[in-house]
C-alpha cells in the first residue's frame, strides 16, 4: 500500500472528524429536543409496540404524553434561544 495514499486518507478522516465535532457544538437546543423525540418514537414503536395491532388506551395516552413533553421541550428551547 502506498504510504502517501494512507496518509491522505488519515488526514481526510481527521479533518472530517473535526468538522463533525464543530457542527455538533453548533447544534441548537431545538434540534436536540427533536432528535430525542424521534428516538423516543422509534423506541416506542419497536420496544413498547405503540403502533401494534393490539392498541389500548394506555398506549394512546403514552404517545400523547410523549408528544406533549416534546412540545413543552420545544417551547422552552425556543424561549431560551431567543433570550
C-alpha positions as a LaTeX table, in Angstrom:
\begin{tabular}{lrrr}
\hline
Residue & $x$ (\AA) & $y$ (\AA) & $z$ (\AA) \\
\hline
Unk1 & 0.00 & 0.00 & 0.00 \\
Unk2 & 1.26 & 3.44 & $-0.87$ \\
Unk3 & 2.19 & 5.47 & 2.22 \\
Unk4 & 1.03 & 8.77 & 0.67 \\
Unk5 & $-2.45$ & 7.38 & $-0.01$ \\
Unk6 & $-2.67$ & 6.08 & 3.57 \\
Unk7 & $-1.53$ & 9.42 & 4.98 \\
Unk8 & $-4.00$ & 11.38 & 2.81 \\
Unk9 & $-6.86$ & 9.09 & 3.91 \\
Unk10 & $-5.94$ & 9.53 & 7.58 \\
Unk11 & $-5.77$ & 13.32 & 7.17 \\
Unk12 & $-9.15$ & 13.31 & 5.41 \\
Unk13 & $-10.74$ & 11.32 & 8.24 \\
Unk14 & $-9.25$ & 13.62 & 10.88 \\
Unk15 & $-10.45$ & 16.77 & 9.10 \\
Unk16 & $-13.97$ & 15.36 & 8.73 \\
Unk17 & $-14.00$ & 14.28 & 12.37 \\
Unk18 & $-13.06$ & 17.79 & 13.47 \\
Unk19 & $-15.70$ & 19.22 & 11.13 \\
Unk20 & $-18.37$ & 16.97 & 12.66 \\
Unk21 & $-17.35$ & 17.96 & 16.19 \\
Unk22 & $-17.67$ & 21.64 & 15.29 \\
Unk23 & $-21.13$ & 21.05 & 13.81 \\
Unk24 & $-22.26$ & 19.14 & 16.89 \\
Unk25 & $-21.25$ & 22.09 & 19.07 \\
Unk26 & $-23.39$ & 24.37 & 16.88 \\
Unk27 & $-26.45$ & 22.13 & 17.28 \\
Unk28 & $-29.32$ & 24.11 & 18.73 \\
Unk29 & $-31.41$ & 23.02 & 21.67 \\
Unk30 & $-34.40$ & 22.70 & 19.37 \\
Unk31 & $-32.55$ & 20.16 & 17.23 \\
Unk32 & $-31.57$ & 18.17 & 20.30 \\
Unk33 & $-35.20$ & 18.09 & 21.52 \\
Unk34 & $-36.38$ & 16.90 & 18.09 \\
Unk35 & $-33.74$ & 14.17 & 17.93 \\
Unk36 & $-34.72$ & 12.93 & 21.40 \\
Unk37 & $-38.40$ & 12.97 & 20.38 \\
Unk38 & $-37.76$ & 10.95 & 17.22 \\
Unk39 & $-35.60$ & 8.44 & 19.11 \\
Unk40 & $-38.40$ & 8.12 & 21.66 \\
Unk41 & $-40.93$ & 7.46 & 18.90 \\
Unk42 & $-38.72$ & 4.77 & 17.41 \\
Unk43 & $-38.23$ & 3.23 & 20.85 \\
Unk44 & $-41.97$ & 3.30 & 21.47 \\
Unk45 & $-42.71$ & 1.70 & 18.12 \\
Unk46 & $-40.12$ & $-1.06$ & 18.31 \\
Unk47 & $-39.90$ & $-1.88$ & 22.02 \\
Unk48 & $-43.21$ & $-0.80$ & 23.53 \\
Unk49 & $-45.33$ & $-1.65$ & 20.49 \\
Unk50 & $-47.31$ & 1.59 & 20.48 \\
Unk51 & $-48.31$ & 1.09 & 16.83 \\
Unk52 & $-49.01$ & $-2.61$ & 17.06 \\
Unk53 & $-52.32$ & $-4.18$ & 16.09 \\
Unk54 & $-53.29$ & $-4.55$ & 19.76 \\
Unk55 & $-53.83$ & $-0.99$ & 20.91 \\
Unk56 & $-55.10$ & 0.23 & 24.24 \\
Unk57 & $-55.93$ & 3.46 & 25.98 \\
Unk58 & $-52.64$ & 3.21 & 27.88 \\
Unk59 & $-50.59$ & 3.14 & 24.66 \\
Unk60 & $-52.53$ & 6.06 & 23.24 \\
Unk61 & $-52.01$ & 8.13 & 26.36 \\
Unk62 & $-48.34$ & 7.20 & 26.36 \\
Unk63 & $-47.97$ & 8.54 & 22.82 \\
Unk64 & $-49.90$ & 11.72 & 23.67 \\
Unk65 & $-47.82$ & 12.24 & 26.80 \\
Unk66 & $-44.55$ & 11.84 & 24.90 \\
Unk67 & $-45.73$ & 14.34 & 22.29 \\
Unk68 & $-46.81$ & 16.79 & 25.00 \\
Unk69 & $-43.37$ & 16.55 & 26.63 \\
Unk70 & $-41.73$ & 17.18 & 23.26 \\
Unk71 & $-43.89$ & 20.25 & 22.66 \\
Unk72 & $-43.06$ & 21.61 & 26.12 \\
Unk73 & $-39.37$ & 20.96 & 25.44 \\
Unk74 & $-39.58$ & 22.77 & 22.10 \\
Unk75 & $-41.32$ & 25.72 & 23.73 \\
Unk76 & $-38.64$ & 26.14 & 26.39 \\
Unk77 & $-35.79$ & 25.51 & 23.93 \\
Unk78 & $-37.07$ & 28.27 & 21.63 \\
Unk79 & $-37.73$ & 30.57 & 24.58 \\
Unk80 & $-34.16$ & 30.17 & 25.85 \\
Unk81 & $-32.63$ & 30.63 & 22.38 \\
Unk82 & $-34.46$ & 33.90 & 21.85 \\
Unk83 & $-33.20$ & 35.35 & 25.15 \\
\hline
\end{tabular}
